[in-house]
Amino acid sequence: MDTILTMLSQEEYVSGERISAELGVTRAAVWKRIRALQEAGWPIESAGKRGYRLGEHDRLEPETWRHLLQTSALGQGTILYAHTLASTNDELKKLAVSGATHGSLALCEQQTSGRGRLGRVWQSPAGCGLWQSVLARPALAPAKAPSITFCAAIAMCSVLRGYGLDARIKWPNDIVCGGKKLAGILLEAASDPDRLEYVVIGVGLNVLPGSVPPELTGQAACVDDFAAPPKRRQILVDYLQALEETLDTLQHSGWEALAGTYRELCVTLGASVLVSGSETFLGTAEGMDDEGALLVRCDEGSLRRVMAGDVSVRGVMGYV
Ligand code: BTN
């Protein structure tokens, strides 16, 4: 961790004297280190006697936001940050296998092999999105894994609503606004027969223009299309807080304690849907069962259970 960045992120001005005392190095060494940070693109200004000041930026290095966290576990363990990662889910799965604790995190500015559900590519360009994964080790049965995805969807949706967006959840785990997709969630789990060993909860959120690939502008949008977004590190901190709360509720009170909130936020329930997968059919989404499957009343009258596959909702993400 870069102590200078941590100090500058926590206070408006920090004197060279304080930095040199904290680091146990000379003032000249501090100045050299500040120069190196400036050369690495950090907007550090020197303000005479008051010392150094970190100007406005939208970077995601943990030194700049870790002190804002008020969680007890999420973000408090290992944090893997790199400018470029293949996929934050893949990196975090490797850490999980080598014993990383509940609440560990992987995040980056850009992914070169970002993955979505159903084997799709998730484009993750630098500097404009929030591409991150959280490791959770909940004491839950493997069948409960879908409810963890729903926890992440409720958390991200609530955070965005707090910024003034009319964000909603499209079953199972897309976050949409104004009929377009803002965020997607990819949950990957490892389990033994009766218990989840770990889950990796990856979320990609389009924040700024540039995060939405030009060919997807009809179906996808970014936060900035609806409201001036907070800095990405603030969104991350708010999301980790919200996710910790939903996961704790799931663990201690069960899905019933969250189901009402999910239903209220969900655009799919009660809507006309087109289900495509091994079978394709039209119907109305009537509800969800205990395992998170969607219950769809087909146009010819039967009730079908949809666990995976693609569900298009009329009026959302280009389906008319
Ligand atoms: C979807 O909508 O299909 C899910 C998209 C999930 C994308 C995120 S970005 C961070 C994490 N790393 C990945 O490779 N995928 C998820």
Residues whose N, C-alpha, C, O or C-beta is under 5 A from the ligand:
A	BS01	BTN	S87 T88 N89 S113 G114 R115 G116 R117 W122 W131 Q132 G184 I185 L186 G202 V203 G204
